[in-house]
Amino acid sequence: MGIDEDILDRQKRIGNWQQEPISKSNVLVVGAGALGNEVVKSLLQLGVEKITLIDYDIVVNANLNRCVFFSLDDAKNKRLKAQVVSEKGMELFASAKIVPIIKKVEELEEDFFSKFDVAFSCLDNLNARLHLNANCYGKTPLIDGGTTGFLGKVQVVGKESSCIECAISKRDYKHLWEKYSCVGEVLDFIDPKMPAISTTNSIIAALQVNEFLKLRMDSLVKENNLVGKYLLYDGRRNEFKIFAVEKRKDCPVH
């Protein structure tokens, strides 16, 4: 095979690169919106062959300025996000298998999460993020991403590290309870759509997938990963800040 015939040739030229643990990874991506689109794209480009994608929502026009897999026809026909990403991703990368599951993450069985090597949180609401965090903890490493305008964050939860709930504040809890009525119905006006731009989404998704590489390849320096840490990105100031997240003694997850 010539040097330009192997799709993955250039990344294999990186010193101590290990392609097999990347290609053979069984990956869960929860959320097929802006972050999910970018995460799946990068995983496919790296040669990941098995992805399960969770999302129950449909494509709308407002998704199109930051979601690489969606088109105007997808929005017009109200197609399901997970199905679109699955179909188009496998068209581009024939060796990959992307399984779409059209459900809310809260509807999945508890034992579902333990079969994956790594899980990605690409969610836009706190309740779903905390549910995923609680079900992955102790079973599957979780790489969480979030964005709002020019700001973004990445947090990595290991099997015994601090978790996402360790880092949330009393204000977050208050907002979470305010979002629901006394009968458990979601009050959408409490949780308006967040501002978003494609540049921030691309950067945060790329950082998430870069952490995936560190988790899966023994050749990379483990001390430089974000396990138990929180990275904050500010695109206005071109700043990256990393904070250690301590395990909360009263955290309900562990």
C-alpha positions as CSV (number, residue, x, y, z in Angstrom):
1,M,0.0,0.0,0.0
2,G,1.4,3.4,-1.0
3,I,1.9,6.1,1.6
4,D,-1.1,8.1,0.3
5,E,-3.5,5.1,0.1
6,D,-3.8,4.5,3.9
7,I,-6.4,6.9,5.3
8,L,-4.7,6.9,8.7
9,D,-1.1,7.1,7.4
10,R,-0.3,10.6,8.7
11,Q,-1.4,10.0,12.3
12,K,0.5,6.7,12.4
13,R,3.7,8.8,11.8
14,I,3.4,10.3,15.3
15,G,6.0,8.8,17.6
16,N,4.7,5.8,19.7
17,W,1.3,6.0,18.0
18,Q,-1.0,3.0,18.8
19,Q,-3.7,2.6,16.3
20,E,-5.3,-0.7,17.5
21,P,-6.7,0.6,20.8
22,I,-8.2,3.5,18.9
23,S,-9.7,1.5,16.1
24,K,-11.1,-1.2,18.4
25,S,-12.6,1.2,21.0
26,N,-16.3,0.8,21.8
27,V,-17.4,4.4,22.2
28,L,-20.6,5.9,23.5
29,V,-21.6,9.4,22.4
30,V,-24.6,10.9,24.2
31,G,-26.0,13.9,22.3
32,A,-26.0,14.4,18.5
33,G,-26.1,18.1,18.4
34,A,-23.2,20.5,17.8
35,L,-20.7,18.8,20.1
36,G,-21.9,15.4,19.1
37,N,-21.5,16.1,15.4
38,E,-17.9,17.3,15.9
39,V,-17.0,14.5,18.3
40,V,-18.3,11.8,16.0
41,K,-16.5,13.4,13.0
42,S,-13.2,13.4,14.9
43,L,-13.6,9.9,16.1
44,L,-14.3,8.6,12.6
45,Q,-11.3,10.5,11.2
46,L,-9.1,8.8,13.9
47,G,-10.3,5.4,12.8
48,V,-12.7,4.5,15.6
49,E,-14.9,1.7,14.2
50,K,-17.7,1.3,16.7
51,I,-19.8,4.2,18.0
52,T,-23.2,4.1,19.7
53,L,-25.0,7.5,19.5
54,I,-27.9,8.5,21.8
55,D,-30.3,11.3,20.9
56,Y,-34.1,11.6,20.6
57,D,-34.3,15.0,18.9
58,I,-34.9,16.1,15.3
59,V,-32.9,18.4,13.1
60,V,-34.0,22.1,12.9
61,N,-32.7,25.0,10.8
62,A,-31.0,26.5,13.9
63,N,-28.7,23.5,14.1
64,L,-27.2,24.0,10.6
65,N,-24.6,26.7,11.4
66,R,-22.6,24.4,13.6
67,C,-23.5,20.7,12.8
68,V,-21.4,19.3,10.0
69,F,-23.6,16.3,9.2
70,F,-27.0,18.1,8.9
71,S,-28.5,19.7,5.8
72,L,-31.6,21.8,5.0
73,D,-33.3,18.7,3.7
74,D,-32.8,17.0,7.1
75,A,-34.4,20.0,8.9
76,K,-37.2,20.2,6.3
77,N,-38.1,16.6,6.7
78,K,-37.7,16.7,10.5
79,R,-35.2,13.8,10.5
80,L,-33.8,12.4,13.7
81,K,-30.4,13.7,14.6
82,A,-28.9,10.4,15.6
83,Q,-30.0,8.6,12.4
84,V,-28.6,11.4,10.2
85,V,-25.2,11.4,11.9
86,S,-25.2,7.6,11.7
87,E,-26.0,7.4,8.0
88,K,-23.8,10.1,6.8
89,G,-20.9,9.1,9.1
90,M,-20.9,5.6,7.7
91,E,-21.1,6.9,4.1
92,L,-17.9,8.7,4.7
93,F,-16.1,6.0,6.6
94,A,-17.2,2.5,5.4
95,S,-15.3,0.6,8.0
96,A,-17.2,2.3,10.8
97,K,-20.4,1.1,12.5
98,I,-22.5,3.9,14.1
99,V,-25.6,2.6,16.0
100,P,-28.2,5.2,16.7
101,I,-30.5,4.8,19.7
102,I,-33.5,7.1,19.7
103,K,-34.0,7.6,23.4
104,K,-33.4,10.0,26.2
105,V,-30.3,9.0,28.2
106,E,-32.6,8.7,31.3
107,E,-34.6,5.9,29.5
108,L,-31.6,3.6,29.2
109,E,-31.0,0.6,31.6
110,E,-28.4,1.0,34.3
111,D,-26.2,-1.9,32.9
112,F,-26.2,-0.3,29.4
113,F,-23.2,2.0,30.2
114,S,-20.7,-0.5,31.5
115,K,-20.0,-2.1,28.1
116,F,-18.2,0.9,26.6
117,D,-14.5,1.8,26.8
118,V,-15.2,5.5,26.9
119,A,-18.3,7.7,27.0
120,F,-18.7,11.2,25.7
121,S,-21.2,13.7,27.2
122,C,-22.3,16.1,24.5
123,L,-25.4,17.3,26.2
124,D,-27.0,20.7,26.7
125,N,-28.8,20.3,29.9
126,L,-27.6,19.6,33.5
127,N,-30.2,16.9,34.4
128,A,-29.2,14.6,31.6
129,R,-25.5,15.3,32.2
130,L,-25.8,14.3,35.9
131,H,-27.8,11.2,35.0
132,L,-25.0,10.1,32.6
133,N,-22.3,10.9,35.1
134,A,-24.0,8.8,37.8
135,N,-24.5,5.8,35.5
136,C,-21.0,5.9,34.1
137,Y,-19.1,6.5,37.4
138,G,-17.1,3.5,38.4
139,K,-17.8,1.7,35.1
140,T,-16.8,3.8,32.2
141,P,-14.6,6.9,31.8
142,L,-16.7,9.9,30.9
143,I,-15.5,12.9,28.9
144,D,-17.9,15.8,29.3
145,G,-18.1,19.0,27.2
146,G,-20.2,22.1,27.3
147,T,-20.3,25.4,25.6
148,T,-22.1,28.8,25.8
149,G,-21.1,31.5,23.3
150,F,-17.3,32.0,23.4
151,L,-17.0,29.9,26.6
152,G,-16.5,26.2,26.8
153,K,-15.5,23.5,29.3
154,V,-14.1,19.9,29.3
155,Q,-14.1,17.6,32.4
156,V,-12.9,14.0,32.5
157,V,-14.3,11.6,35.0
158,G,-12.2,8.5,35.7
159,K,-13.5,5.4,37.5
160,E,-12.4,6.6,40.9
161,S,-11.8,10.4,40.4
162,S,-14.0,13.3,41.3
163,C,-17.1,13.5,39.1
164,I,-19.3,16.1,37.4
165,E,-21.6,16.4,40.4
166,C,-18.6,17.2,42.6
167,A,-18.1,20.4,40.6
168,I,-21.6,21.8,40.6
169,S,-22.8,24.5,42.9
170,K,-25.8,25.2,45.0
171,R,-26.9,27.6,42.3
172,D,-26.8,24.7,39.8
173,Y,-29.0,22.6,42.1
174,K,-31.4,25.4,42.5
175,H,-31.7,25.9,38.8
176,L,-32.2,22.2,38.3
177,W,-35.1,22.1,40.7
178,E,-36.6,25.3,39.2
179,K,-36.7,23.6,35.8
180,Y,-39.4,21.1,36.8
181,S,-42.9,21.6,38.0
182,C,-44.3,19.9,41.1
183,V,-45.5,17.0,38.9
184,G,-42.1,16.6,37.2
185,E,-42.9,18.3,33.9
186,V,-40.1,20.2,32.2
187,L,-40.6,24.0,32.3
188,D,-38.9,25.1,29.0
189,F,-39.1,28.8,29.8
190,I,-36.7,28.3,32.7
191,D,-34.1,26.8,30.4
192,P,-33.8,28.9,27.3
193,K,-31.6,28.0,24.4
194,M,-27.9,28.7,25.0
195,P,-25.9,31.0,22.7
196,A,-23.6,29.0,20.4
197,I,-21.0,29.5,17.7
198,S,-19.3,26.9,15.6
199,T,-15.7,27.8,16.6
200,T,-16.3,27.1,20.3
201,N,-18.1,23.9,19.6
202,S,-15.2,22.7,17.3
203,I,-12.6,23.5,19.9
204,I,-14.3,21.9,22.8
205,A,-15.2,18.7,20.8
206,A,-11.5,18.5,19.7
207,L,-10.3,18.8,23.2
208,Q,-12.8,16.0,24.3
209,V,-11.5,13.7,21.6
210,N,-7.9,14.5,22.4
211,E,-8.6,13.4,26.0
212,F,-10.0,10.1,24.5
213,L,-6.6,9.5,22.8
214,K,-4.8,9.9,26.2
215,L,-7.2,7.4,27.8
216,R,-6.8,4.8,25.1
217,M,-3.1,4.9,24.3
218,D,-0.6,3.7,26.9
219,S,2.2,5.5,25.0
220,L,0.8,9.0,25.9
221,V,1.8,10.7,29.2
222,K,-1.1,9.9,31.6
223,E,-0.1,12.7,34.0
224,N,-1.1,15.3,31.4
225,N,-4.7,14.2,31.0
226,L,-7.8,15.9,32.5
227,V,-9.0,13.1,34.7
228,G,-10.3,14.7,37.9
229,K,-9.9,18.1,36.4
230,Y,-11.9,20.9,34.7
231,L,-10.7,22.8,31.7
232,L,-12.2,26.2,31.0
233,Y,-11.8,27.8,27.6
234,D,-12.5,31.5,26.9
235,G,-12.4,32.3,23.2
236,R,-12.6,36.1,23.7
237,R,-9.4,36.2,25.6
238,N,-7.7,33.1,24.1
239,E,-7.4,31.6,27.5
240,F,-7.3,28.1,28.8
241,K,-7.5,27.4,32.5
242,I,-7.3,24.0,34.3
243,F,-8.7,23.4,37.8
244,A,-8.4,20.3,39.9
245,V,-11.8,19.1,41.1
246,E,-11.8,17.6,44.6
247,K,-14.0,14.7,45.4
248,R,-16.9,16.0,47.5
249,K,-17.5,14.1,50.7
250,D,-21.3,14.6,50.4
251,C,-21.4,13.8,46.6
252,P,-24.4,11.4,46.1
253,V,-22.5,9.6,43.2
254,H,-19.7,8.1,45.2
